[in-house]
Amino acid sequence: MSTTATPAGASGHPRPVTVHDIQRAKEQGEKLVMLTAYDYLSAQILDEAGIPLILVGDSLGMVVLGYDSTVPVTVDEMLHHTRAVVRGAPNTFVVGDMPFGSYQEGPQQALATATRFLKEAGANAVKLEGGGRMIEVVAYLTAAGVPVMGHLGLTPQSVNTLGGYRVQGQSEAAADKLVADAVAIEEAGAFSIVLEAIPSEVGRRVTEAVGIPTIGIGAGPATDGQVLVWHDMLGLTTGRLPRFVKPYADLRGEIASAVKTFQHEVADGEYPSGEHTYG
Ligand code: KIV
């Protein structure tokens, strides 16, 4: 699973990733890899690289749309980007993030939103944040045939009640609640759970307590998979980054340098040369 988004079907031909492939990865001890994507081009790159899971995260509100949190993101914005990602990644399992306010009213509102993600955007599944009363929502969606990814720990849509982006599950009681919520989310029928910004030991406890794959972001090495935000892992984001972010490239620097070179070449009359001009 960590190396291919197109597992071979019975005929030996590649086929799109399914929930069964994701579950099998946990059973076989293979690490799952997920990255966020928000547009056609990045989705194509991930699909071609064989990344099995793409999350169209509501983080797009911050990294693409310039909001100061994920709270303002609308369903229409999410659907617009999810459609582009689905077009670019025909073999990858695409999860659409349901934004704040689009499922918290209860199961029926959640099903109406999830239906739009599956029918209008072509997502394979939806993600929603929280345990507690969200368990009922997960059960309702899965019973209706919607694959659901849970999200526990730091749940950015609740930044206003959490009082900031802080590590969660640090006390014994909070860690126990996280494990209990994860078990309840599995029992409600979710196929996977994202664990964000929790101590490694809590990530390990949750992962051992559930039979479905956990995908960590700042949850330590014991989770069944890892996810990072596209802009963070490529070194496109500025400012103070969370401890768990590892930039694998410096694309912001590369892009700035290319833009400056273009600027100088135009100013100096070096571009366009004969090679880039019609005769
Ligand atoms: O919105 C998002 O990108 C997410 C990931 C950080 C898991 O929820």
Residues whose N, C-alpha, C, O or C-beta is under 5 A from the ligand:
A	BS01	KIV	T36 G57 D58 S59 V194
